[in-house]
Amino acid sequence: MGITAFEPYVPPDTVADFLSVKRREILQWARAGLIPGHPLGCGRRRTWRFLLSEVNAAVLSWNGPTRPIIPPGSPPAARTRGGNADG
């Protein structure tokens, strides 16, 4: 019977520091399924915890853009060019 190493669950702030991004982005990625996260609790407000080894493996496996592609003519695309969604 071998001894297995224990890896603690860490809060989103620790993951954000690890990846050099904002805490909010970590939570968005976890909710979108881009990185593995473990929500604790029930209801709308959950506490998220992460294993750094899982997050590291997920990030290393990314091949393409990490952000959703914004289709032309959508409101976010219009905001970036300073116009409205129709033109």
N, C-alpha and C positions, 0 to 999 in steps of 0.2 A: 504494500500500500504506500504510494508515493505522496509526497506533500505537493499540493498545487499552490501556485502563487496566487495571492489575493489581489485583485485590482479593484480599487474603490470606484464607486460611481461619483461623478463630479458634476457640479452645476454648470449651466450654460456660460457663465462668466469665465470659468476655467477653460472651456473649449474655445471661447472667443479669443482669449489670450493665446492659446495654443496655435490657432489658425490666423491670428492677427486680423480679425474681422470684428464687427460689432455684435454684441449679444443678441440684438434683435434679428440679425441675419441668421445666426445659429438657430434660433427658434423657428424662423420661417423655413429654413432648410429642413429641420426636423419634421415640421408639420407637413411639408411637401414630400417627405420621404427621401430626400436627397442624402441625408445622413441618418444613421440609426440613432434613435433616441428612445428613452423609456419614460413615458408619462406616468406620473403617480397621482392618484386621486380620481375623483369622479366629477362630472359636470364640466362647465365651460372653462374654469380656471384650474389648470393642472400644473403641477411642479414637474419640470423635465430634468432628468438626470442622464448622463452619458458615460460610456466607457471610452476612454481616449484611444484604446487599441482599435475599437470598432470604427470610430470616427476617422482615424488615420487610414485604415484599410479602405474605407468608402471614398475618401478624398483621393487616394492614390489610384483608384479605379476609374475616376472620372476621365472621359475621353473628349467630351465636347464642351460647349458653353454651359456654364452653371446657371445662367439666368434664362428665363423664358424668352423666346423670340417674340417681339412685339410686332404684330402685323401692321402694314401700312394703313393709314386711315383710322386707326384706333385712337381713342382719347389720349393714352400715354404718349403715342408717337406724335400727336399734334402738339402736346405740351413741349416736347423736346425741340420742335422746330418753330415754336412760338405762334402757332395758328390754331384753328379749330379742327375738329375731326372730319369736317367735310372738305377741307381744302387746304 
